[in-house]
Amino acid sequence: MEFSPIMDTYWRFAHERQQVYFKRLQDPIGPWTDDPIIDRYRFTNAYRAADRVSQYLIRHVQYDQARSQSVEEVFFRTLVFKIFNKIETWEYLERVAGPLSWAHTSLSDISDALDRMMAAGHTVYSAAYIMPAPKLGFVRKHANHLALIKLMMDNRLPATIAKATSLRHVFDLLVSYPGLGRFLAFQYAIDLNYSSMLDFDESDFVIAGPGALDGIAKCFVDTGRLSAEDIIHEVAGRQTVAFKRLKLDFEGLGNRPLQPIDCQNLFCEISKYARVAHPTVAGVSGRTRIKQQYRPSSRATEEPFFPPRWQVKLEVAVSTATVSRQLSLSWPG
């Protein structure tokens, strides 16, 4: 393998983005960085599990003490939340349909609620992933996705996944379903692995998404014919040496180093960052601009919550202040 100069930018970005994460926990107002690109544009955290949507999933959808921890219910809640991947959609559904559960919630009621949400001009899906709809006989995309969840539940997929022997096995089970490509099935496998129904090492398996492929193309002059997944594993294994060489004091999540899923995400983020920092390096996507600018959230900062088995302890005093901004939302129902 032969690195390009952008590989050093990758490590510096990871370090600075993690610093921003800790600073934001302590001070929701900022400023948090002298890096004008990170300050202006929206980037995910260095650790996927620390991102706002992942934190909501883990804390409120998966581990909420008022919710059932049965395999079927954890799977159902996780898939309903992640298919839309939007906190506002989940909270709206629970306002109009009550606490979501496989045992007590009608999928047709969820579909009708989403119809009303869309009719009122609100976006149902997050823009984070491209969500192709499986063709299961419905006109509306969300109705087909709900039919996909029903198909999985009727096939007893939660119980089968709970008996899986590896993260790769979970991925293989998910990717066999219509509408789930390799990258999306991998993302869902990681999400399910946060929950109490699974306990696999995240370092065991990774799938590179389109953004990561672009980032890898920018960071390497020669990949030595290694697959993108092999490169991600190699990079994850070299992180300590890389941070030390660049004299970067990288503070992880307690004793938890960056996992392959995190390094995969960082390749996606460096793909975007390099469009401004290294505009002459084309990569493979051909994109030249970063579309999403950073906008503050109106939500109060919560104490970070990670899967309990990780035993993550952060020495950070978290501020619960909110950033004041005007919201204009008129939810239907």
C-alpha positions as CSV (number, residue, x, y, z in Angstrom):
1,M,0.0,0.0,0.0
2,E,1.1,3.5,-0.7
3,F,-0.5,6.4,1.1
4,S,-1.3,9.8,-0.4
5,P,-0.9,13.0,1.8
6,I,-4.6,12.9,2.4
7,M,-4.1,9.9,4.7
8,D,-2.5,12.2,7.3
9,T,-5.4,14.6,6.8
10,Y,-7.6,11.5,7.7
11,W,-6.0,11.1,11.1
12,R,-5.9,14.8,11.8
13,F,-9.6,15.0,10.9
14,A,-10.4,12.1,13.2
15,H,-8.5,13.7,16.1
16,E,-10.1,17.2,15.6
17,R,-13.6,15.8,15.1
18,Q,-13.3,13.8,18.4
19,Q,-12.1,17.0,20.1
20,V,-15.1,18.8,18.9
21,Y,-17.3,16.0,20.2
22,F,-16.0,16.4,23.7
23,K,-16.1,20.2,23.6
24,R,-19.7,20.2,22.5
25,L,-20.7,17.9,25.4
26,Q,-19.3,20.5,27.8
27,D,-20.4,23.6,25.9
28,P,-23.3,23.5,23.4
29,I,-22.7,27.0,22.2
30,G,-19.1,26.9,21.0
31,P,-16.9,27.7,19.1
32,W,-15.3,24.2,19.3
33,T,-12.7,24.2,16.6
34,D,-10.3,26.5,14.7
35,D,-10.7,24.3,11.6
36,P,-12.9,26.4,9.2
37,I,-14.1,23.3,7.3
38,I,-15.3,21.4,10.4
39,D,-16.7,24.6,11.8
40,R,-18.8,25.3,8.7
41,Y,-19.9,21.9,7.4
42,R,-21.8,19.0,8.9
43,F,-19.7,15.9,9.7
44,T,-20.4,12.8,11.7
45,N,-18.5,12.0,14.9
46,A,-15.4,9.9,14.8
47,Y,-17.3,7.2,16.5
48,R,-20.5,6.1,14.8
49,A,-22.2,5.2,18.1
50,A,-21.6,8.7,19.4
51,D,-23.7,10.3,16.6
52,R,-27.0,11.9,17.5
53,V,-29.2,9.4,15.8
54,S,-27.2,6.4,17.1
55,Q,-27.3,7.8,20.6
56,Y,-31.1,8.2,20.4
57,L,-31.4,4.6,19.0
58,I,-29.3,3.1,21.8
59,R,-30.7,5.1,24.7
60,H,-34.4,5.6,23.8
61,V,-35.3,2.9,21.3
62,Q,-33.2,-0.1,22.4
63,Y,-32.4,0.3,26.2
64,D,-35.3,2.4,27.5
65,Q,-36.2,0.5,30.7
66,A,-39.9,0.9,30.0
67,R,-39.5,-1.1,26.8
68,S,-39.4,-4.9,26.4
69,Q,-36.0,-6.5,25.9
70,S,-37.4,-9.5,24.1
71,V,-35.6,-10.4,20.9
72,E,-38.7,-9.8,18.7
73,E,-39.4,-6.4,20.2
74,V,-35.8,-5.1,20.2
75,F,-35.5,-6.1,16.5
76,F,-38.9,-4.6,15.6
77,R,-38.1,-1.2,17.3
78,T,-34.6,-1.1,15.8
79,L,-35.7,-1.7,12.3
80,V,-38.7,0.6,12.4
81,F,-36.4,3.4,13.7
82,K,-33.5,2.7,11.4
83,I,-35.5,2.4,8.2
84,F,-36.6,6.0,8.5
85,N,-33.4,6.9,10.5
86,K,-35.1,10.1,11.7
87,I,-35.7,11.0,15.3
88,E,-38.6,13.3,14.4
89,T,-40.4,10.5,12.5
90,W,-40.1,8.1,15.5
91,E,-41.3,10.6,18.0
92,Y,-44.3,11.6,15.8
93,L,-45.3,7.9,15.4
94,E,-45.1,7.4,19.1
95,R,-47.2,10.5,19.7
96,V,-50.0,9.3,17.5
97,A,-49.7,5.5,17.9
98,G,-48.3,5.2,21.4
99,P,-45.1,3.2,22.3
100,L,-44.2,1.2,19.2
101,S,-44.2,-2.6,19.6
102,W,-44.7,-5.6,17.4
103,A,-47.2,-7.0,19.8
104,H,-49.4,-3.9,20.1
105,T,-48.9,-1.6,17.2
106,S,-50.7,-2.0,13.9
107,L,-48.4,-1.5,10.8
108,S,-51.4,-0.1,8.9
109,D,-51.8,2.6,11.6
110,I,-48.1,3.4,11.2
111,S,-48.5,3.6,7.5
112,D,-51.6,5.9,7.8
113,A,-49.7,8.2,10.2
114,L,-46.8,8.5,7.8
115,D,-49.3,9.3,5.0
116,R,-50.6,12.2,7.1
117,M,-47.1,13.3,8.0
118,M,-46.2,13.5,4.3
119,A,-49.4,15.2,3.4
120,A,-48.5,17.9,5.9
121,G,-45.2,18.5,4.0
122,H,-42.8,16.7,6.4
123,T,-40.0,14.5,5.4
124,V,-40.3,10.9,6.6
125,Y,-36.8,9.6,5.8
126,S,-33.4,10.9,6.8
127,A,-31.1,11.9,4.0
128,A,-28.2,10.0,5.6
129,Y,-28.7,6.8,3.5
130,I,-30.3,6.1,0.1
131,M,-33.3,4.0,1.0
132,P,-34.4,2.0,-2.0
133,A,-37.9,0.6,-1.5
134,P,-38.5,-3.1,-1.8
135,K,-41.2,-4.0,-4.3
136,L,-43.8,-5.7,-2.1
137,G,-47.0,-4.5,-3.7
138,F,-47.6,-1.1,-2.3
139,V,-47.5,2.3,-4.0
140,R,-45.9,4.3,-1.1
141,K,-42.3,3.7,-0.3
142,H,-42.9,3.6,3.5
143,A,-45.7,1.1,3.0
144,N,-43.3,-1.3,1.2
145,H,-40.7,-0.8,4.0
146,L,-43.3,-1.7,6.6
147,A,-44.3,-4.8,4.6
148,L,-40.6,-5.7,4.6
149,I,-40.5,-5.5,8.4
150,K,-43.7,-7.7,8.5
151,L,-42.0,-10.2,6.2
152,M,-39.0,-10.4,8.5
153,M,-41.1,-10.8,11.6
154,D,-43.3,-13.5,10.0
155,N,-40.1,-15.3,9.0
156,R,-39.0,-15.2,12.6
157,L,-35.9,-13.4,11.6
158,P,-35.3,-11.9,15.0
159,A,-34.9,-15.3,16.6
160,T,-32.7,-16.5,13.8
161,I,-30.4,-13.5,14.1
162,A,-30.3,-13.9,17.9
163,K,-28.7,-17.3,17.2
164,A,-26.2,-16.0,14.7
165,T,-22.6,-17.0,15.2
166,S,-20.9,-13.8,14.0
167,L,-21.6,-10.3,12.8
168,R,-21.0,-11.5,9.2
169,H,-23.7,-14.1,9.8
170,V,-26.1,-11.4,10.9
171,F,-25.2,-9.4,7.7
172,D,-25.8,-12.5,5.5
173,L,-29.2,-13.0,7.0
174,L,-30.2,-9.4,6.5
175,V,-28.8,-8.9,3.0
176,S,-31.0,-11.7,1.6
177,Y,-34.1,-9.5,2.0
178,P,-35.4,-7.3,-0.9
179,G,-34.4,-3.7,-0.8
180,L,-31.4,-4.2,1.5
181,G,-28.1,-3.9,-0.4
182,R,-24.8,-4.8,1.1
183,F,-24.0,-1.5,2.8
184,L,-27.5,-1.0,4.3
185,A,-27.6,-4.6,5.6
186,F,-24.2,-4.0,7.2
187,Q,-25.4,-0.8,8.8
188,Y,-28.4,-2.6,10.3
189,A,-26.2,-5.4,11.5
190,I,-24.2,-2.8,13.4
191,D,-27.3,-1.2,14.8
192,L,-28.7,-4.5,16.0
193,N,-25.4,-5.3,17.6
194,Y,-25.7,-2.2,19.8
195,S,-28.7,-3.8,21.4
196,S,-29.1,-6.5,24.1
197,M,-30.0,-9.2,21.5
198,L,-26.4,-9.4,20.1
199,D,-22.9,-9.2,21.5
200,F,-20.3,-9.4,18.7
201,D,-17.0,-7.7,18.4
202,E,-17.3,-4.8,15.9
203,S,-13.7,-5.4,14.8
204,D,-14.8,-8.7,13.2
205,F,-16.5,-7.5,10.0
206,V,-16.9,-4.4,7.9
207,I,-18.5,-3.4,4.6
208,A,-17.3,-0.3,2.7
209,G,-20.0,2.1,1.5
210,P,-19.8,4.3,-1.6
211,G,-18.5,7.3,0.4
212,A,-15.8,5.2,2.0
213,L,-14.7,4.0,-1.4
214,D,-14.2,7.6,-2.5
215,G,-12.3,8.4,0.6
216,I,-10.0,5.4,0.2
217,A,-9.3,6.4,-3.4
218,K,-8.2,9.8,-2.1
219,C,-6.1,8.5,0.8
220,F,-4.2,5.8,-1.2
221,V,-2.0,6.1,-4.3
222,D,-1.7,2.3,-4.4
223,T,-3.9,-0.1,-2.5
224,G,-1.7,-3.1,-3.2
225,R,-4.8,-4.9,-4.7
226,L,-6.3,-5.1,-1.2
227,S,-10.1,-4.9,-1.0
228,A,-11.6,-1.8,0.5
229,E,-12.6,-3.9,3.6
230,D,-9.0,-5.2,4.0
231,I,-7.8,-1.6,3.9
232,I,-10.2,-0.5,6.5
233,H,-9.1,-3.3,8.8
234,E,-5.4,-2.3,8.2
235,V,-6.1,1.3,8.9
236,A,-8.0,0.4,12.1
237,G,-5.0,-1.7,13.2
238,R,-2.5,1.2,12.6
239,Q,-4.3,4.0,14.4
240,T,-2.1,4.1,17.5
241,V,1.0,4.3,15.4
242,A,-0.5,6.9,13.1
243,F,-1.6,9.2,15.9
244,K,1.7,8.9,17.7
245,R,3.6,9.6,14.5
246,L,1.6,12.8,13.9
247,K,1.9,13.7,17.6
248,L,-1.9,13.7,18.1
249,D,-3.2,12.8,21.5
250,F,-6.3,11.0,20.4
251,E,-8.8,10.5,23.2
252,G,-11.2,7.7,22.3
253,L,-14.3,6.4,24.0
254,G,-12.7,5.4,27.3
255,N,-10.4,2.5,26.4
256,R,-12.3,1.8,23.2
257,P,-10.2,2.5,20.0
258,L,-11.7,3.3,16.7
259,Q,-13.4,0.2,15.3
260,P,-13.6,-0.8,11.5
261,I,-17.1,0.7,11.3
262,D,-15.7,4.0,12.6
263,C,-12.8,4.0,10.2
264,Q,-15.2,3.2,7.4
265,N,-17.3,6.2,8.4
266,L,-14.2,8.4,8.6
267,F,-13.2,7.5,5.1
268,C,-16.7,8.7,4.0
269,E,-16.2,11.9,6.0
270,I,-12.7,12.5,4.6
271,S,-14.1,12.1,1.2
272,K,-16.3,15.1,1.9
273,Y,-13.7,17.1,3.8
274,A,-11.1,16.7,1.1
275,R,-13.4,18.3,-1.4
276,V,-12.5,21.6,0.3
277,A,-9.2,20.8,1.9
278,H,-7.7,19.0,-1.2
279,P,-9.9,20.2,-4.1
280,T,-7.5,18.9,-6.8
281,V,-7.9,15.3,-5.7
282,A,-10.9,13.9,-7.6
283,G,-11.4,10.5,-5.9
284,V,-14.0,8.3,-7.7
285,S,-17.3,10.0,-7.0
286,G,-16.6,13.2,-9.0
287,R,-18.2,15.3,-6.3
288,T,-16.6,18.7,-5.6
289,R,-18.8,20.4,-3.0
290,I,-20.0,19.6,0.5
291,K,-23.8,20.0,0.5
292,Q,-24.7,20.0,4.2
293,Q,-23.7,22.9,6.4
294,Y,-23.6,22.6,10.1
295,R,-26.8,23.7,11.9
296,P,-27.2,23.6,15.7
297,S,-29.8,21.3,17.2
298,S,-32.5,22.6,19.5
299,R,-32.3,19.4,21.6
300,A,-30.7,19.4,25.0
301,T,-27.4,17.6,25.2
302,E,-27.8,14.2,27.0
303,E,-25.2,12.3,28.9
304,P,-23.6,9.9,26.4
305,F,-25.0,6.4,26.5
306,F,-23.4,3.4,24.9
307,P,-24.2,-0.3,25.0
308,P,-23.6,-1.2,28.7
309,R,-21.4,-4.1,27.9
310,W,-18.8,-1.7,26.3
311,Q,-18.2,-0.2,29.8
312,V,-17.4,3.2,28.3
313,K,-16.7,5.8,31.0
314,L,-16.1,9.4,29.8
315,E,-14.5,11.9,32.1
316,V,-16.6,14.8,30.7
317,A,-18.9,17.2,32.5
318,V,-21.9,17.3,30.2
319,S,-23.9,20.6,29.9
320,T,-27.6,20.1,29.4
321,A,-28.2,23.6,28.0
322,T,-29.8,23.9,24.6
323,V,-29.1,26.1,21.6
324,S,-32.0,28.5,21.1
325,R,-33.4,28.7,17.6
326,Q,-36.8,29.1,16.0
327,L,-38.6,26.0,15.0
328,S,-41.6,26.0,12.7
329,L,-43.2,22.5,12.9
330,S,-46.8,21.8,12.7
331,W,-47.1,18.0,13.0
332,P,-50.3,16.4,11.7
333,G,-52.5,14.2,13.9
